[in-house]
């Protein structure tokens, strides 16, 4: 049986703004589903419409910045919290040299720490995520120039 409480799952569900979460552990099964709010959701979308164009512009800017950087993109292998350093391992900075297989960060998911390793030898050209930020699957974390 998992050591997570129902509150932990509820907090995760809310924090990640999930529409559905299913957890199965032996005899234990939990399913959380967010219902559509109908007209209330429509009014929320309408009020958020003014910021949608701003968000779209920011996304386009980030995509163009990432396209300018040449090198190997290191992407998040799972959804979780990004930690630049863990334990006695020092934080990687832009300009640092890394070897293939070096641990360059850690992602915490469901209280499990998952090391992310450099896929190539090279120099870290860009760190795309701040320490402690929530990252999504396949989000670019680093750009390493070989």
GROMACS elastic network, one bead per residue, 0.5 to 0.9 nm:
[ bonds ]
;  ai    aj funct       b0    kb
    1     4     6  0.88218   500
    1    25     6  0.60533   500
    1    26     6  0.66879   500
    1    27     6  0.82103   500
    1    28     6  0.73609   500
    2     5     6  0.81777   500
    2    25     6  0.67145   500
    2    28     6  0.86924   500
    4     7     6  0.80249   500
    4     8     6  0.59708   500
    4     9     6  0.72410   500
    4   110     6  0.86893   500
    5     8     6  0.51549   500
    5     9     6  0.66941   500
    5    10     6  0.87120   500
    6     9     6  0.51876   500
    6    10     6  0.61160   500
    6    11     6  0.85623   500
    6    30     6  0.86628   500
    7    11     6  0.59626   500
    7    12     6  0.84793   500
    8    11     6  0.51502   500
    8    12     6  0.61823   500
    8    13     6  0.85532   500
    9    12     6  0.50774   500
    9    13     6  0.60454   500
    9    14     6  0.86232   500
    9    21     6  0.85023   500
    9    23     6  0.87763   500
    9    30     6  0.89411   500
    9    32     6  0.88138   500
   10    14     6  0.61988   500
   10    15     6  0.84926   500
   10    32     6  0.80924   500
   11    14     6  0.51616   500
   11    15     6  0.58651   500
   11    16     6  0.84274   500
   12    15     6  0.50937   500
   12    16     6  0.59685   500
   12    17     6  0.81558   500
   12    18     6  0.83997   500
   12   110     6  0.88748   500
   13    16     6  0.56337   500
   13    17     6  0.59787   500
   13    18     6  0.54619   500
   13    19     6  0.80015   500
   13    20     6  0.78048   500
   13    21     6  0.68007   500
   13    32     6  0.77301   500
   14    18     6  0.67340   500
   15    18     6  0.79785   500
   16   134     6  0.86700   500
   18    21     6  0.68916   500
   18    33     6  0.82172   500
   18    34     6  0.75351   500
   19    32     6  0.80416   500
   19    33     6  0.57800   500
   19    35     6  0.77415   500
   19    36     6  0.89637   500
   20    31     6  0.73133   500
   20    32     6  0.55396   500
   20    34     6  0.62265   500
   21    30     6  0.78977   500
   21    31     6  0.56485   500
   21    32     6  0.50580   500
   21    33     6  0.65417   500
   22    29     6  0.74060   500
   22    30     6  0.56585   500
   22    32     6  0.63868   500
   22    33     6  0.85587   500
   23    28     6  0.79235   500
   23    29     6  0.56787   500
   23    30     6  0.50984   500
   23    31     6  0.63984   500
   23    32     6  0.88231   500
   24    27     6  0.74922   500
   24    28     6  0.57190   500
   24    30     6  0.64761   500
   24    31     6  0.86341   500
   25    28     6  0.51024   500
   25    29     6  0.64532   500
   25    30     6  0.89311   500
   26    29     6  0.77989   500
   34    37     6  0.89173   500
   35    38     6  0.89129   500
   36    40     6  0.88843   500
   36    41     6  0.72164   500
   37    40     6  0.54431   500
   37    41     6  0.51493   500
   37    42     6  0.81336   500
   38    41     6  0.54215   500
   38    42     6  0.65128   500
   39    43     6  0.62727   500
   39    44     6  0.86431   500
   40    43     6  0.52043   500
   40    44     6  0.63103   500
   40    45     6  0.87533   500
   41    44     6  0.50192   500
   41    45     6  0.62367   500
   41    46     6  0.86233   500
   42    45     6  0.51450   500
   42    46     6  0.62467   500
   42    47     6  0.88227   500
   43    47     6  0.62899   500
   43    48     6  0.85655   500
   44    47     6  0.52370   500
   44    48     6  0.61063   500
   44    49     6  0.85562   500
   45    48     6  0.50302   500
   45    49     6  0.60406   500
   46    49     6  0.51677   500
   46    50     6  0.80251   500
   47    50     6  0.67527   500
   47    51     6  0.83321   500
   48    51     6  0.54737   500
   48    52     6  0.63056   500
   49    52     6  0.50545   500
   49    53     6  0.72483   500
   50    53     6  0.63704   500
   50    54     6  0.75134   500
   51    54     6  0.50971   500
   51    55     6  0.62039   500
   51    56     6  0.85858   500
   52    55     6  0.50481   500
   52    56     6  0.60680   500
   52    57     6  0.86217   500
   53    57     6  0.62290   500
   53    58     6  0.87094   500
   54    57     6  0.51396   500
   54    58     6  0.63414   500
   54    59     6  0.87371   500
   55    58     6  0.50675   500
   55    59     6  0.61939   500
   55    60     6  0.86506   500
   56    59     6  0.51337   500
   56    60     6  0.62337   500
   56    61     6  0.86355   500
   57    60     6  0.51447   500
   57    61     6  0.61863   500
   57    62     6  0.87153   500
   58    61     6  0.50537   500
   58    62     6  0.62281   500
   58    63     6  0.86400   500
   59    62     6  0.51415   500
   59    63     6  0.61682   500
   59    64     6  0.86284   500
   60    63     6  0.51171   500
   60    64     6  0.61782   500
   60    65     6  0.86177   500
   61    64     6  0.51917   500
   61    65     6  0.61940   500
   61    66     6  0.86884   500
   62    65     6  0.50535   500
   62    66     6  0.61776   500
   62    67     6  0.85583   500
   63    66     6  0.51612   500
   63    67     6  0.61201   500
   63    68     6  0.87282   500
   64    68     6  0.63180   500
   64    69     6  0.89798   500
   65    68     6  0.52426   500
   65    69     6  0.67807   500
   66    69     6  0.53402   500
   66    70     6  0.81381   500
   66   128     6  0.88824   500
   66   140     6  0.88821   500
   66   143     6  0.85518   500
   67    70     6  0.71890   500
   69   125     6  0.78530   500
   69   126     6  0.79903   500
   69   143     6  0.73690   500
   69   145     6  0.87004   500
   70    73     6  0.86431   500
   70   125     6  0.87389   500
   70   143     6  0.76557   500
   70   144     6  0.81947   500
   70   145     6  0.66939   500
   71   125     6  0.81221   500
   71   143     6  0.58744   500
   71   144     6  0.52995   500
   71   146     6  0.65292   500
   72   119     6  0.81204   500
   72   120     6  0.76957   500
   72   142     6  0.81629   500
   72   143     6  0.55138   500
   72   144     6  0.50705   500
   72   145     6  0.61725   500
   72   146     6  0.74608   500
   73   140     6  0.61664   500
   73   141     6  0.73710   500
   73   142     6  0.58482   500
   73   144     6  0.64150   500
   73   145     6  0.88314   500
   74   116     6  0.85994   500
   74   117     6  0.86036   500
   74   118     6  0.72640   500
   74   119     6  0.73508   500
   74   138     6  0.86876   500
   74   139     6  0.83986   500
   74   140     6  0.57943   500
   74   141     6  0.56293   500
   74   142     6  0.50754   500
   74   143     6  0.61235   500
   74   144     6  0.74619   500
   75    78     6  0.88938   500
   75   116     6  0.88979   500
   75   137     6  0.76262   500
   75   139     6  0.52144   500
   75   141     6  0.53826   500
   75   142     6  0.71582   500
   75   143     6  0.89718   500
   76    79     6  0.71527   500
   76    80     6  0.87077   500
   76    82     6  0.89105   500
   76   107     6  0.80429   500
   76   116     6  0.77661   500
   76   135     6  0.70704   500
   76   136     6  0.67393   500
   76   137     6  0.53038   500
   76   139     6  0.53302   500
   76   140     6  0.64182   500
   76   141     6  0.63710   500
   77   107     6  0.87230   500
   77   116     6  0.78113   500
   77   136     6  0.84794   500
   77   137     6  0.56782   500
   77   138     6  0.60844   500
   77   139     6  0.83369   500
   78   107     6  0.78095   500
   78   109     6  0.77990   500
   78   114     6  0.89376   500
   78   135     6  0.79855   500
   78   136     6  0.65344   500
   78   138     6  0.71530   500
   78   139     6  0.88894   500
   79   107     6  0.78788   500
   79   108     6  0.83328   500
   79   109     6  0.66980   500
   79   134     6  0.74961   500
   79   135     6  0.56441   500
   79   138     6  0.83969   500
   79   139     6  0.88759   500
   80   107     6  0.56647   500
   80   108     6  0.52389   500
   80   110     6  0.78218   500
   80   133     6  0.84385   500
   80   134     6  0.56301   500
   80   135     6  0.55674   500
   80   136     6  0.67674   500
   80   137     6  0.82417   500
   81   106     6  0.81905   500
   81   107     6  0.52831   500
   81   108     6  0.50280   500
   81   109     6  0.66617   500
   81   131     6  0.83976   500
   81   132     6  0.58603   500
   81   133     6  0.56420   500
   81   135     6  0.60100   500
   81   136     6  0.88717   500
   82   105     6  0.72583   500
   82   106     6  0.60648   500
   82   108     6  0.66662   500
   82   129     6  0.76101   500
   82   130     6  0.75793   500
   82   131     6  0.58929   500
   82   132     6  0.52377   500
   82   133     6  0.54827   500
   82   134     6  0.61469   500
   82   135     6  0.63670   500
   82   141     6  0.88069   500
   83    86     6  0.67443   500
   83    91     6  0.87706   500
   83   105     6  0.59004   500
   83   106     6  0.51300   500
   83   107     6  0.60244   500
   83   108     6  0.76454   500
   83   130     6  0.82673   500
   83   131     6  0.51784   500
   83   132     6  0.55478   500
   83   133     6  0.78085   500
   84    90     6  0.80948   500
   84    91     6  0.52730   500
   84    92     6  0.66961   500
   84    93     6  0.89654   500
   84   104     6  0.72382   500
   84   106     6  0.65072   500
   84   107     6  0.87257   500
   84   129     6  0.89439   500
   84   130     6  0.80026   500
   84   131     6  0.55395   500
   84   132     6  0.79638   500
   85    88     6  0.77243   500
   85    89     6  0.57530   500
   85    90     6  0.56254   500
   85    92     6  0.75875   500
   85   104     6  0.79522   500
   85   105     6  0.60075   500
   85   106     6  0.69526   500
   85   131     6  0.83795   500
   86    89     6  0.56667   500
   86    90     6  0.75766   500
   86    91     6  0.81037   500
   86   105     6  0.75880   500
   86   106     6  0.68060   500
   87    90     6  0.82214   500
   89   103     6  0.85673   500
   89   104     6  0.89429   500
   90   104     6  0.89637   500
   91   104     6  0.77126   500
   91   105     6  0.77211   500
   92    95     6  0.86968   500
   92    96     6  0.65456   500
   92    97     6  0.88959   500
   92    98     6  0.87922   500
   92   104     6  0.62611   500
   92   105     6  0.76979   500
   92   124     6  0.80939   500
   92   127     6  0.87037   500
   93    96     6  0.56594   500
   93   124     6  0.71590   500
   93   125     6  0.88225   500
   93   126     6  0.84767   500
   93   127     6  0.74659   500
   94    97     6  0.88194   500
   94   123     6  0.77906   500
   94   124     6  0.51151   500
   94   125     6  0.54489   500
   94   126     6  0.57329   500
   94   127     6  0.64402   500
   95   123     6  0.57551   500
   95   124     6  0.52017   500
   95   125     6  0.58975   500
   95   126     6  0.81769   500
   96   122     6  0.84664   500
   96   123     6  0.55686   500
   96   124     6  0.55388   500
   96   125     6  0.82007   500
   97   121     6  0.76335   500
   97   122     6  0.56597   500
   97   124     6  0.63821   500
   97   144     6  0.89271   500
   98   101     6  0.84739   500
   98   102     6  0.64253   500
   98   103     6  0.88458   500
   98   104     6  0.80479   500
   98   118     6  0.69846   500
   98   120     6  0.78624   500
   98   121     6  0.56409   500
   98   122     6  0.55325   500
   98   123     6  0.60831   500
   98   124     6  0.72584   500
   98   144     6  0.84849   500
   99   102     6  0.55656   500
   99   118     6  0.67007   500
   99   119     6  0.82200   500
   99   120     6  0.63919   500
   99   122     6  0.65561   500
   99   123     6  0.88127   500
  100   103     6  0.88886   500
  100   117     6  0.73335   500
  100   118     6  0.50501   500
  100   119     6  0.52085   500
  100   122     6  0.81030   500
  101   104     6  0.87698   500
  101   116     6  0.87641   500
  101   117     6  0.50950   500
  101   118     6  0.51479   500
  101   119     6  0.62970   500
  101   120     6  0.75031   500
  101   121     6  0.84599   500
  102   116     6  0.83182   500
  102   117     6  0.52259   500
  102   118     6  0.53996   500
  102   119     6  0.83599   500
  102   121     6  0.89647   500
  103   106     6  0.78088   500
  103   115     6  0.61238   500
  103   116     6  0.56278   500
  103   118     6  0.63914   500
  104   115     6  0.75873   500
  104   116     6  0.59566   500
  104   117     6  0.55926   500
  104   118     6  0.62755   500
  105   114     6  0.85305   500
  105   115     6  0.60456   500
  105   116     6  0.54002   500
  105   117     6  0.73308   500
  106   113     6  0.63314   500
  106   114     6  0.53963   500
  106   116     6  0.57406   500
  106   117     6  0.88797   500
  107   112     6  0.82176   500
  107   113     6  0.58739   500
  107   114     6  0.51303   500
  107   115     6  0.64562   500
  107   116     6  0.73219   500
  107   134     6  0.89666   500
  107   135     6  0.83203   500
  108   111     6  0.59639   500
  108   112     6  0.54521   500
  108   114     6  0.60746   500
  108   115     6  0.87720   500
  109   112     6  0.53153   500
  109   113     6  0.66428   500
  109   114     6  0.75753   500
  110   113     6  0.84733   500
  117   120     6  0.89702   500
  118   121     6  0.73222   500
  118   122     6  0.88620   500
  118   144     6  0.83488   500
  119   144     6  0.89207   500
  120   144     6  0.76742   500
  120   145     6  0.86949   500
  120   146     6  0.69913   500
  121   144     6  0.80548   500
  121   145     6  0.82377   500
  121   146     6  0.60114   500
  122   125     6  0.89953   500
  122   144     6  0.58689   500
  122   145     6  0.53494   500
  123   143     6  0.85306   500
  123   144     6  0.54268   500
  123   145     6  0.53300   500
  123   146     6  0.65324   500
  124   127     6  0.73779   500
  124   142     6  0.69644   500
  124   143     6  0.60308   500
  124   145     6  0.64153   500
  124   146     6  0.89429   500
  125   142     6  0.75662   500
  125   143     6  0.55688   500
  125   144     6  0.55428   500
  125   145     6  0.62652   500
  126   141     6  0.84054   500
  126   142     6  0.55912   500
  126   143     6  0.51013   500
  126   144     6  0.72254   500
  127   130     6  0.78579   500
  127   140     6  0.87292   500
  127   141     6  0.61236   500
  127   143     6  0.67002   500
  128   140     6  0.65594   500
  128   141     6  0.50502   500
  128   142     6  0.56725   500
  128   143     6  0.78506   500
  129   132     6  0.86357   500
  129   133     6  0.67960   500
  129   134     6  0.88044   500
  129   135     6  0.78916   500
  129   140     6  0.80094   500
  129   141     6  0.56893   500
  129   142     6  0.77952   500
  130   133     6  0.56215   500
  130   134     6  0.89454   500
  131   134     6  0.89676   500
  135   138     6  0.86186   500
  135   139     6  0.65352   500
  135   140     6  0.88619   500
  135   141     6  0.83849   500
  136   139     6  0.54626   500
  136   140     6  0.89726   500
  137   140     6  0.89532   500
  138   141     6  0.87750   500
  140   143     6  0.76711   500
